[in-house]
Amino acid sequence: MRPPSISRCIRIGRPTSCRPIGNSLPVQRGDVANFSEILRAAVSLPLRLEKTLFAAPVTVATSTTVVTFADRPSIQDWLRLHGEIFLHGRDVWTESRFRRELLERDWFLPQRMWWAISPASDTAIGAITLEVAGDVGQIHWLMVDPAARRRGVAAALLATLENAAWQCGASRITAETLSSWEPAVAFYRRQGYEAA
């Protein structure tokens, strides 16, 4: 027997029998307060953004320390950040999924994944990864701890990625986010990215 659709679950008030939305876990009883956020993420369309680099990006002075995954190879830091940021821990990644989705990809290089490190606690407060294919750089997983947002962390990570992409010969950078993630869309637009 097929599980009921999400709309049927809501209509009959039995969210415990719903199937997963995308990669997230099934909706559970008591999640009604978060349902609108879950539904918005489920029906939100991907938005592809792009920026053309005409010259080497300008490095901006910042208090954020940025190091590579090669210097700090902590899968646990990435899993913690991802769990805190995306769907409030509902789409929990494991070490094996991290390896499959990042480390085992042909394009992955530990020198092209960066951490933003908190100077106060020496913990990772942000991460970003770069894939380069010819003259195109693709941003993967730009994320910043909610407690560290609006402090230039994302801008420092993005500037590091853009400089590395330029040094690798990439003159165009692409990013993908959900159209419903308004703060992410606004951030990319402030950094010169436009809808592709």
N, C-alpha and C positions, 0 to 999 in steps of 0.2 A: 504494500500500500504506500502511495506517495505521501510525503509529509505535506501539510497544508501550506498554501502560499502565505507570505508575510501579511498581505492585505486581509486574507481570511482569518489569520491568527488575531489580528487587531480587532476585526469585526466581531469575532466570537469571544474575545477576551482570554484566549489561551496562548500566551506568548511562549510557554515552555515547550510547545511542540513545533515551533517554527524552525525552519532550516536556516543555515548560515546566510548572511548577506556578504557576498564577496568572500574575502578571507577571514572575516570576523567570526566570532563564536555565535551560536544561536542566542537570540534574545531570551532573557530569563525573567521570571516573575520579579517585580520590583524595579525593573528597568524602564518603566513607563516614563519617568522623569527624563531619561536620556534618550528616549525613543526618537524624538524629533531630530536630534543630532545624528543618531545612527541612520535614520531614514534619509536625511539630507546628504550624508556621506555616500550612502548606497546609490542614490539617484543622481548625484552630482556628476557632471561630465568632466573628463580630463581636459585641461587647458594646457596647450603647448605654447611656450614662450621662447623667444629667441633674441639674441643680441649679437651684433656684428662688431668685432674688434678691428679698428682701423690702425691702431698703434698699441704699443705695450701699455697695459693698464697701469694707472698711477697707483702706487702703494701709499695708503693712508696710514699715518701713525695711529696706533691703538694700544690700549693697555692689555688687550687680549693676547695671550700666548697661544700660538698655533704650532702643533707638532704633527708629524706624519704617523700613520698607522705602523710604519716600519720602526719608528722610534718608540712607539707605545702600542704594541699589538694586543690590545685588550678587547676581546669579543664581549666580555661581560659589561664593559662600559657602554658599548653600542647597544646591546640588548636592553640595558637599563634605560638609556635615553629613549630608544624606540618604544619601549613599553610605557613610559611616562607620557609620551607625546601623542602617539597615534591611537585613537579610539580608546583612550584611557585604560590601556592594558587589555582590551578585549581581543586584539589581534597579536597575541604573544608569540614572538619568534623564539626558536631554540637555537642552540649552537649549530646544529646540523643544518637548519634552514639558513642561518647566516652564511655558513660555508658554501652552501648550494647557490644562494642568491648573489653572493659577492665574491668570496675568496676563490671559488672554483670557476668563475667566469673567465673566458679567454682575455678579456680586456682589463681585468683587475690587476693593479700594481699597488703594493703597500705604500709606495711613495706618492700615490695619487689619491690617498684618503687621508683626511686631516681631522684632528681634534682641536677644539678650543678648550683650553685648560683654565680653570678658575685659579687665579693667583692666591686666593685666600685658603683654598682647601686642596689644591692639586688634584681636583677631580675633573673629569670630562664634562663640559657643559654644552657642547655642541659638536656636530660632525658634518662632514660633506665628502662626497666621493666624485671623482672625475673619470669618465670614459672618453678616450680619444679615438676617433676613426677618421683618418685623413685630416681634412681641415675643419672637422666638426668636433667640438667637445660637448659631452652630455653630462649634465649635473644629475647625480643620483643622491637621494637621501640627505638633503640639507635639513638639519634639525637642530633646534636649540632648546635647552631646558627651559620650561616656562618661567622659572624663577630668575633666569638670566636674560630674558628678552628685553628689548628696547635699550640695550647697552652697547650696541655695536658688534656683538658676537657674530651674528649672521653676516654682517657686512665684511668683517675681517675674514671669515671663512670663504666667502664668495670672492673677495679680492685675491686671496691666496690661490684659489682654484683658477680664476681668470688669468693670473700671471703664469701659472704652470701650463695652462692650455696654450697661451701665447708662445711660451718657450718650446712647446711640442709642435708648433706649426698650425694650431687651430685658430682660425679667424672668426669662427661662428660658434656661439655657445647656445645650447638649448636646455630648457628645463621643462618639466611637466609637473603640474599640481592639479588639484581639483578646483573647478571654478567656484565652488562654495567656500573654499578656504580663503576668505577675503584678506586676512592679514598677509598670507603668503603671496597672493596675487599683487597686493599693494606694495609689498617689499620688492618683488622683482621689477615692478614698473618703476619704482623709485631708483632702481639700479640700472635703468635703461633697457629693460627687456620689454618686448612687445609681442602681442599675440601673433603666432606664426600662421 
